[in-house]
Amino acid sequence: MPLVTAQAFVLGLSAIGAGIAMLVGIGVGMGQGHATGKALESIARQPEASGKITTTLFIGLAMSETSVIFALIIAIILVFVNPLNGMLN
């Protein structure tokens, strides 16, 4: 009798993978905070360019936020659907 079954091993690694996928949120949050700070700094230096800076900032924030949404979807799939579990049978 094995110490750990194959199904338990797959479920454990899926949970670890979901946790690693959610670590993306830390990096994106730090990057968004840095970008917002730099945008505010540049608006303070050149108030006449605030429209272009704000537009570029929002586009960049939206693009970086999609990586967090993709990571969340992958984590939800790994935890609740777990397609790797069907390969064991």
ZISUL-V220752 format. One record per backbone hydrogen bond with DSSP energy under -0.5 kcal/mol. NH is the residue of the N-H (numbers start at 1). CO is the residue of the C=O. If there is no record, write none. Layout:
# ZISUL-V220752
nh=NH co=CO
nh=NH co=CO
This chain:
# ZISUL-V220752
nh=9 co=5
nh=10 co=6
nh=11 co=7
nh=12 co=8
nh=13 co=9
nh=14 co=10
nh=15 co=11
nh=16 co=12
nh=17 co=13
nh=18 co=14
nh=19 co=15
nh=20 co=16
nh=21 co=17
nh=22 co=18
nh=23 co=19
nh=23 co=20
nh=24 co=21
nh=25 co=22
nh=26 co=23
nh=27 co=23
nh=28 co=24
nh=29 co=25
nh=30 co=26
nh=31 co=27
nh=32 co=28
nh=33 co=29
nh=34 co=30
nh=35 co=31
nh=36 co=32
nh=37 co=33
nh=38 co=34
nh=39 co=35
nh=40 co=36
nh=41 co=37
nh=42 co=38
nh=43 co=39
nh=44 co=40
nh=45 co=41
nh=46 co=42
nh=49 co=46
nh=50 co=47
nh=53 co=49
nh=54 co=50
nh=55 co=51
nh=56 co=52
nh=57 co=53
nh=58 co=54
nh=59 co=55
nh=60 co=56
nh=61 co=57
nh=62 co=58
nh=63 co=59
nh=64 co=60
nh=65 co=61
nh=66 co=62
nh=67 co=63
nh=67 co=64
nh=68 co=64
nh=69 co=65
nh=70 co=66
nh=71 co=67
nh=72 co=68
nh=73 co=69
nh=74 co=70
nh=75 co=71
nh=76 co=72
nh=77 co=73
nh=78 co=74
nh=79 co=75
nh=80 co=76
nh=81 co=76
nh=81 co=77
nh=82 co=77
nh=85 co=82
nh=86 co=83
nh=87 co=84
nh=88 co=85
nh=89 co=86
